[in-house]
C-alpha cells in the first residue's frame, strides 16, 4: 500500500513538519483540509507493529530512499471538532525533544483522509526483547540500557515534560543496543520546581506510583521516576514486577514487596483523597532486597529502593540516580547490548502479544508461569523465597474501617465510575 506524503508547505494553516514554528504551537484544532493536487507517493506501508489508545502503528518504507519508518495513525473517528488535542500536544512536545535517547519525529503526513505521525523506525521494544526466549543480556548490557533510559528521561524532565506512560512497550531498542523513549500520547508540559494539578488517570496500571493509586492529582516528575524503578527491576526479572488485577489490588501487590507506607516516612500520605478508604490496616515490612537479591547487587538494590520510594519526595531525579554507586563505582561498566545485532526478526510487544494469544488459544488450561511452570501462578510467589512466602498471605487484605453502609455504597459507585473492581474487604 503506497501512502501519500505532503510537504510542510502544502498544508496551509496546518502543521506537518516536526520542527519548531508550527501552527500547532497555537493549538490550532481545525480539521485537516483535503489533500491538495500533486501529492507524492512516498511511503509503502508494510505491516502493523503496534496499537494503542490513540492509534495504530505501522512499519513502512520510503520508496525513494528505502529508509524504514514507523507511522502512527491518529484516531479521528471521535473527533467531530477537528484535529485531536492529544495529538496536537504530542506533536508540540516532540518538537522540543531532540535527544539520542528519545525517538525522532520525522514528519507529519496525510493519506486518504488519515493523518500519520512519521517516526524513525526502531526494530525492537523492551517488552519484545525481554520476552524473546533466546536473548540474554549481561549485567553490563542491562546497566547500559538503564543508563540510556535515565539519560533520556532526565532530558525530557529538564525540558519541562512529564511522560506519564513509561513502560516496556514504549521503550524502543535498536539493533546496536541504542535505547529510545517513545509514545508521548499522555505526556504534557509541566512547571519545574512546583507541583500542578493534573489528572491521575494516567500511567499504565503496573507502572503507576502509589500516590496516584491513592488519588493524588498534584504531582511532578517523581511519578515517572516510580515507573523507572519498575522498569529497572523488569530488566532483570524479564517481566513486569507489579502485576495488579485492578487498581486496589495494585496497591496490595506493591506493598507485598515495598512494605506498607506510614505517616512518619510519608507525612502527606494522610492528605491524599482516597487514603482513608484504601489504607492498609496491618503493617508489612519491605521485602524488596530479599526478593530481588538474586538478580541485583547491593548497589543495584540501593537504586531500586530509591526509585521505588513510597514517599514521592524520596525518589531521586534521573541525574541523581545516575550519580548513584550502581553507575559510578560498581563494576561492570555499561556496555552496549550488541547481542541484538544477531537476533533474527523484529520484536515488539505487539508481536509478543499475538504469539502469547496463539499459545493461550492452544492451551485449554490457561497461562503457564515461566518461572515455575505452574498454571495460573501469580508470579510474585515465584520471586519470593520460601521463607518469605510463608510469612505473606496469598493476597493482602486492604480493609476498610467500620464505615456506614451508605458510604461504602458510595465508594462502590466511585470505583465503578473509575472502572475499578472493588476488591476491598469490609470488616
N, C-alpha and C positions, 0 to 999 in steps of 0.2 A: 504494500500500500504506500503510495507516494503522497507526501504531505506538502502543502504549500507554505513557504516561509515568506513573511512580509518584512521588508526592511523597515527600520525605525521611521524613516521619512514618509512612508506611505500611510501611516496611521495618524491622520490629523486629529489632534485633541486627545489621543490615547497613546500611552507608552508601550513600546515593545522592547526597547533597549534596557539592558540591565545596569547601565551606567547612571551616574547622577544627572540631575537636571530634568528628570522625568515629570510629566504632568501628574503622575501618581503621587508625587510629593504633596499635591494639593487635595489628595483624597478624592479625585475625580472618579465618581462611581457611575458615570453614564455608560449606557450599553455600548458594546463594540459596534462600530459601523460595519456594513457588509464589506467583504474583501474587494478591493479595487481591481480593475482590469490590470493585466500584466504581471500578476504574481508569479513567482518562480517555483518550480517543483524541486525542493531541496532535500527533504528528508524521507527516507523509506522506513516505515515502521516495521519492526521485526517481530517482537514478542513482548507480551506483558511480563513485567518483572516485579510489580508491586501494586498494592491497592490500599487506600486509606480512607478516612472520613471525608477528605476533601478532594479525592480524585484518584484516578488510576495512573500508574507509571509504566511507560513502555521503553524498551530498548529500541533505538533507531540508528540509522546510518545516514550521514551526509553523503548524498550521491555524487557530489563534486570532489570532496576531499577524502571520502571513505572513513572519516572520523566518526566514532561511535558517540552517541549522546543518550541521555535519559530524558524522556519527555513526560512531564507531569500534566495530565489533562485536568483542567479545573472544572469542577462540577458547576453547571449553570442552571440545572433543572429548577431549583427552588429560588432562583434569583430573578424576581419579577421587576426589580427596580434598577437593574444594571449589573455591573461587574461586582463579584463578591468582595465584601470588605475584607474578609480574611485573606483573600489572595492579594489584595492591594497592600495589606500590612506586610505579608511575606515578601513581596517584591521590594517594598521600601527597605525592609530590614536587610535583605540580601544585597541591595545596592551599597550598603555601608560596610559589608563584611567581606573583606578580601584577605584571606589568610591561607597558608598551606594546609591547615587542618580544618578548613570549612569548605564545603562543596561550592563550586563556582557556578553561578547562574550565567549562562552564555547569552541567551536572548529570549524574547517572547515571540510567539508565532500564532497564526490563526489558520485553521484548515477546516473548511466545510462547516463553519459555524462553531467549531470547537476552539477553545483557547488553550494553549500549551505554554508551560514554562520549560525551557530547554536548558538542561544541566550537563556538565561534563559527566561522562559515563565511568562509573567505578564498578569493578567486576564482582565484588562480594560485599556483604554486610556482616557485622559481628555475629548476629544470630545464626546466619547461614554457615559461617566457618566453624562456630562452636558446636554446631550440630553435625558437622561433617565427621564421618566415622574414622577417617584416617589422618586428619590434620592434627599435628601435635606441636604445640608451642613450648619453647624452653622458657625458664624464668626470665631470661634476658629479653626474649621476644615479648612476653607479657608486660614487662616493665616499659619497653619501648611503646607499646600500644597505649598504656595508661599515661605515659608521659606526653605523647602526642595528643591524646584526648584532653588532658588538663591544659595543655598549651592552647589548643583551640578554644576550649571553654573559657579560659582566662581572657583571651582576646575578645570573645563575644561579650563577656561581662564588662570589660573595660570600655567597650563601645556602647554600653548602656542598654544591653539586650538581655532579656530573660528567655531561655529556650522553652522551658516548660513541657517538653516531651522527649527527654533523653531516655533512650532505651536501645537495645541491641540492634533492632532493625533500622534505626536512624543513625547508626554509626557505620559508615562505609569504609571498606578496606581494599586497597588496590593490590595488584599482583606483586608489587615491590614492597608491600608492607606499609604503605602510606595510609594514614587514617584521616578521615574527613567527617565532620559532623554535618548532618543533613536534616531535612524536613523542618522548616521553621513555620509550619502552619499554625501552631499555637503560641509562637513567640510574640513578644511585644517589647517596645522600648520601656525603660523604667528610669527613674531618677536615682542615680547612685548616691549613696550617703543618706537616703531617707526612705522609709517604708511607705508604700502607697496601698490603696485598697483595690484589690483585684478579685476576679472570680477564683474560687477554689475548685472549680470543675475542670481542672487541667491536670496533666501528667498521668500517663498510663498507670493504672492501679498498683501494679507490682513495684513501681518505681516512685510511688507517691510518698512524701515525707509525713510523719505523724501529725505535724501541726495542721496540715491540710485535712487529714482524716479527722481531726478534732474540730474542724470547721473554720480554721483561720482564713481570713481574706486579706490581711495585711502582712506582706512578706516581700522578700527581696531575693538576691542570688543564692541564698542558702538553700532554697528549695531545689535548685539544680545540683547543689553540692551533695545533697542526700542521694539523688539519682546517680551521681558519680560514684558514691560509695557502693550502691547496689551493683553498678556496672563493674567496679573493681573486683568485688567478690565473684561476680559472674564469670570474669575472665578465667578464674581458677576452678570454679565449680562447674563451668561449662553449661550452666542453665540459670535462669533467674532464681534468686535465693529466697525471695519473699513472695510466695505464690498464694495469695489470699483468694478465697472464693467470692467474696464481696468486701465492701469497704470496712465493715465491722470485723470480719474475720481477718482482714489485712492487718489490723492492729494486733490481733492475737498472734499472728504468725511473726510479726516484727518483735513483739515482746518476748516470745519464746527464745529469741536469740539475744536481743539487746538488753533484756530485763525491762521492768516497768519504770515509768518516769515518776518523779516525786517533785513536790513544790520546792524542796530545798535546792535541788540541782537545776530546776526549771521553774523559776518563780512565776513567770507569766502564764504557766500552764492552766491555772485555775480561771484565767480570764478568757480562755478560748470558748467559743459558743457552745460546743457540744460536749465539753469536758465532763460536766456533772451527769450527763446522760450515759456516757460510754466509758467512764473511768474504771480501771481495774480495781477490784476490791481486795486482791491479795498481791503482795509484793513478790516479784520474781527477780532473782539475781541474773546479771548478764552471763550468757554462755557463749558470747561471740568468740573469745580467744580459744576456748575449749573446742568449739565447733569447727573452727577453721584453721586450727594449728597444724593440721596435717597437710595443708597447702601453703600457708603463709609463714614467713619468717617473723621474728619479733617486731622488726621494723615495719613489715607489711601489715601486721596486726595493729600496730600503732596508727598507721594511716587509715585502716578500715574503721577503727574505733573513732577516730577524729571525724571522718566524713559522715559516719552514722551516729553522731551525737544526737540524742533525742532532743536536747535543747538546741534550737537552730543557732543560737548565739555562740555555741561551742564548736560549730563547724568551721574549718579553715576555708578561705577562698582558694582559688586554683593556684595562685602564686605562692601562698603559704604552704599548700600541700606539696608543691614541687620543691620546696626547701626542706622538707622533712627527710630524716636519715634514709628512708627507703630509696630515695632518688640520689641523695648526695653522698652517703657514706657506705651504704651496704652493697656488697657485691651480689650479683654481677652487674656490670654496666649495661645500659639498654642497647639492644641490637635489633635492627630492623628485621621483621619476620620474613626472611627470604624464602621460607618453605612454601609460600603461596605461589611462587613462580612455576612450580612443577605440578600444581593442582589442576586436574582436568575439569573443564566446565566452569560454570559461574554459580556462586552460592549466595542466595539471598533468603531472607525469611519467607518470602512468597513461595519459592520452590520447596523450601523445607516443609512448609505447612501442607502443600499439596502431597508431598511424599508421606508425611505422617498421617494425613487423612486417608490416603490409599492403604497404608498399613493398618489403620483402625478399621477400615471397611472390611479388611480381610481377617480381622481378629474379633470374633464374636465376644470374647471375654472382656475386651477393653484395653486401655493403655497399660503398657508394661514398663516398670521402673527401670531406667538404665543403670541404676546403682545396685539394686539388689534383685532385679528380675521379678519382683513381686507384682501382681496385678493390683492396680488401684492404690499403690503406695503413695503417701503424701510427700515423699522425697525428703522432707526435713528430718524424719526419723532415721533416714539412712546416713545423714551427715552427723547426727549426734552420736556420741559414744554410748555404749550400752548403759554405763553407769549414769550418764546424764539423762538418757531417755527414760530410765526408771523413775527419775525424780519429777518428770513432767507428765501432766495428763495428756491424753491423746489430743485434746482440744481445750485450750484455756477457756474458762467461763468468764466473760466480761459481764459482771452482774450489775443490775440496777438496784439502787436503794429502794426502800419501800416508798413508792410513789402512788398518788391517786390513780385509779384505773383510767380516768379521763385523760390524764397527762400521758400515760402510756399509749393510749389510743391515738392521741395527737402525734406522739413520736413515731408510731407506726405509719401514720399518714405522711409524716415528713420523709421517712425512709422511702416510702413508695413513690413520693413525688420526685425524689432524687434517684429513683431506680436502684435502690439498695434493698437487699434482702435483710429483714430484721431478724438476726440470729441471736439476739441477746436473751439471756435467761433472767426471769424475774423471780427473786426470792423474797 
